[in-house]
């Protein structure tokens, strides 16, 4: 018998094929005829796959019998004439995940399980392997969507108290961190006094950063939930978001510059400065904020999944606080540097 044996991974598997092995498959002996086999197929309760195993007089695996092959043959033909002998088999200790995936990829409908001495242990049906693979994909999708482990599997499975406990630490911590945003405004009070127009465009910069960051975080979270991306795709995601953010930054740079130059009141500009210079500084700050917020929005869902947290709980509140804080810092650092407003930071 020329037996092709599926390779067993060198690492010790967490689950073996025994989990989905049918320990009592339909078994025929070598002395049976095809007519007897067809009758046995019709009476058997475990012949849904249309396959059975053939064994010799010592109980060793000798091949696979297909119902269709028996029907095509004569009723008196011996089973040995229709047995498929050159067929893959697998050991009972083989890794389940690798074996099931191989069966799905190579469309193997029936896989005998034999021990080291060639004795038949059981058989795996292709439908069982497919179900195992599908369930594994569903679990992976749930895990990457933040619905596995400590976050729970369903919104309504949490009690009010447990829902409060999983949300409150993040909200409190980010509220404390949000105080830093107010402190940034405080240390740049002199800059705002010297150039009031900077205060007029602070909401635009903050809102734009929040919008692009939320958009990026939502798209990445949806891709993770759908199973389209994994943690290992982080570099590709950042490279993609970087290119998109550069295009948006260029568009919003032009918008901000024209808005300052065409709409702002020149009377609000102190001596030594021009609307064009102020517009350029604000536009640069806005463009940098767009790039920064987009990348932060893409990173936060990935970071939440990496630490086994629900991105819906973590990335939303964290995004608001981080983007506001970094946006204000970038706005004041860039505008005061480009406009030459010095001596304004007092700690």
C-alpha positions, 0 to 999 in steps of 0.5 A: 500500500502506497500511503501518503501521510500528512506531515505533523508539525514539529511543535506540540499542537494545542489541539489534535485532530482527535477533537473532530475525528469520528471514532466509529466510521463506516468500515468495510472488510476486504472480502465484501462485494460492491453490492454489499457495500451499497446496502451497508451505505444505505443502512448506516447512520454515519455515512453522510460523507459517502465514504467508508474505510477499508481494512485488511484482516489485521485491522490495518487501514487499506484504502477508502471506499466511495459510494459512487464508485460502488454504484458504478461497479458491478454488484459482485465486484470485490471492494478491493477493485474500487478502493482508493489506496493512494490517499492521504492519512493523518496521525491522531497527534496531528495539529487540528488547525493545520490539518483542517486548513489543509483539508479545506484548501485541498478540498479533501472530503474524507481523511482517515486517521491511522496510528503508528502501526497503520491501524485505523483510528477514525476518520475526519469528514470534510464538512467537520473540518470546514466547520472548525475553520469557520469557527476559528475565523469567527473567533479571530474576527471577534478577538480583533474587534475587541470582543474577546476576553476581558471585554466580553462578547456582547453589549447586553451581557454586561451588568450596569456595574460591570459596564461602569467599571470597564468605562470609568477608569478610562474616562477618569484618566483621560479627564485628568489628562485633559487638564493638560490641554488647558495648561497648554492654553495657559502657558501661551496666554501671552501669545494670545494677548499679542495676537488675538487672531490666533484664538479665532482659529483655535476651534477650527484646528481642534475640530479638524483634528478631531474629525480626521482622527475619528474618521481614521479610527472608525475606518481602521476599527471597521477593517479590524472587525471585518477581519480585513486587517491584523496587528501585523498589518500595522506598518501597511496601515500607517503607510496608507494613512500617511499618504491619505493624510498628506493629501488631506493636509494639502487641501486643508492647508490651502483652505486655511490660508485663503480663509485667513487672508480673505476673511480676517480683519487686517486691523487685528494684525499688529505692526510687523506682521501680515495676514499672509504670514499669519495665514501661512503659519496657521495653515502649516499648523493645521496641515501638521495637525491633520497628519498627526491626528490621522496617524493617531486615529489609526494607531489607537484601535490597533493599540487597544487590540494589542493590549486586549481592550475594546477599541470602542471604549479606549480609542474613542475617548483617548482619541479626543484627549490626545488629539486635543492636547497634541493639536494645541501644542502643535498649533502654538509651537508652529505659529509662535515659531513662524511668526517670531512671537518669543518670550510667551511661555512662562512655566 
